[in-house]
Amino acid sequence: MRHKVFIVEDNAMYAAMMQQALSEENYEMKVFETGQSLLEALNEGPDIVTIDYMLPDMTGMEVLNKVKEHNSETPCIFLSGQEDVNKVVEAYKNGVNSYIVKNDNALVELKQSLKNCLSTISLRKEVALLNEEITDRSKYSKIIGQSTAMTRVLKLIQRVEKTDTMVMITGDSGTGKELIAEAIHINSRRRKKPYVAINIAAIPANLLEDELFGHERGAFTGASGRRKGKFEEANGGTIFLDEIGEMDIQLQTKLLRVLQEKVVTRLGSNKSIKLDVRIVCATNRNLGEQVKMGNFREDLYYRIQGFLIHLPRLRDRGGDVILLAEHFLNMHCDKHGIPHKTIGESAKESLLKHTFPGNVRELIALMERCVLMSDNDVIEEKDLIYSNVI
């Protein structure tokens, strides 16, 4: 597919040089000598517009504004004979994608800028297609994000939510695995039945079996009565086994039997209880590596694979960082009875550059610190106190 590139440049020689430089890229190029002639042709639907900053009938900034009025998503590239910091800042504020100074390297920069614009167009189309396939975005209102990565996650949830397929959610710590598990349950046919979550890593190994499977009276010292385990509590609904990679290998054997035979036996009992439970597991570990190291049973590993949903790291979610930061900022303001604050441009730039090793969990804590420590209505870069883990 050939992409349309409209070039508005009143210097015929330079316009010819631009066409020559781009001739190998298979673009459909059209050159205009005035801003007005370009604007009159916008209905032809250019994919990208390059604009000379100084034109005979209007400024490049005026052309940019008119192009954006016609279609705000049309990528625009400025080419200018001078590098004025104020003009550069103004151009980016008004939505230009690149500002290129006409020097010896300008045409090389132009080629790269056009490729970057096409990548943006491609991602935008992909998100649009994915969103079309998500029949009701409001069902996932707790999952905040508009990035391509998170739209893919929503699409995967939609594919599996109406089934009883076992689901494995993977991703770094703090990426929101339990939120995804809840979304799967809430939108499933089991939504009116129990949803039971258990964090394997948070329970000592010697107590975990009792937590999962329950016990009969007298099963061990101190067992003064019968107790249901988490699997029984979740019967008819969904059980979420978070951080399953932390489970003791001996207990893994008993879990495998539960998954294969769909029955559970309380400690101290010989009676098997039938189960009808949807299983959702999660881990931040590489279970394949754990199998090789002898820390995780291979048969259980293949049993729980099911339908895989991998969550992206926060730093791989682009502008979602700002959406989430604003949400958590307001959430903490409400929690502490403080008027809502906003996030300034310097803080947004800093947030987008930060790697967030703690992912969403780190961002939540960061926003609470900002609420408590800043006396201003606007959070700026100086108010961001990142956690440094040594």
Sequence and secondary structure as in RCSB ss.txt:
>XXXX:A:sequence
MRHKVFIVEDNAMYAAMMQQALSEENYEMKVFETGQSLLEALNEGPDIVTIDYMLPDMTGMEVLNKVKEHNSETP
CIFLSGQEDVNKVVEAYKNGVNSYIVKNDNALVELKQSLKNCLSTISLRKEVALLNEEITDRSKYSKIIGQSTAM
TRVLKLIQRVEKTDTMVMITGDSGTGKELIAEAIHINSRRRKKPYVAINIAAIPANLLEDELFGHERGAFTGASG
RRKGKFEEANGGTIFLDEIGEMDIQLQTKLLRVLQEKVVTRLGSNKSIKLDVRIVCATNRNLGEQVKMGNFREDL
YYRIQGFLIHLPRLRDRGGDVILLAEHFLNMHCDKHGIPHKTIGESAKESLLKHTFPGNVRELIALMERCVLMSD
NDVIEEKDLIYSNVI
>XXXX:A:secstr
   EEEEE S HHHHHHHHHHHGGGT EEEEESSHHHHHTTGGG  SEEEEESB SSSBHHHHHHHHHHH TT  
EEEEESS  HHHHHHHHHTT SEEEE STTHHHHHHHHHHHHHHHHHHHHHHHHHHHH S GGGGTTS   SHHH
HHHHHHHHHHTTS   EEEE STTS HHHHHHHHHHTSTTTTS EEEEEGGGS HHHHHHHHHEE TTSSTT  S
 EE HHHHTTTSEEEEETGGGS HHHHHHHHHHHHH EEE BT   EEE   EEEEEESS HHHHHHTTSS HHH
HHHH SEEEE   GGGSTTHHHHHHHHHHHHHHHHTT    EE HHHHHHHHH   TTHHHHHHHHHHHHHHH  
SSEE GGG       
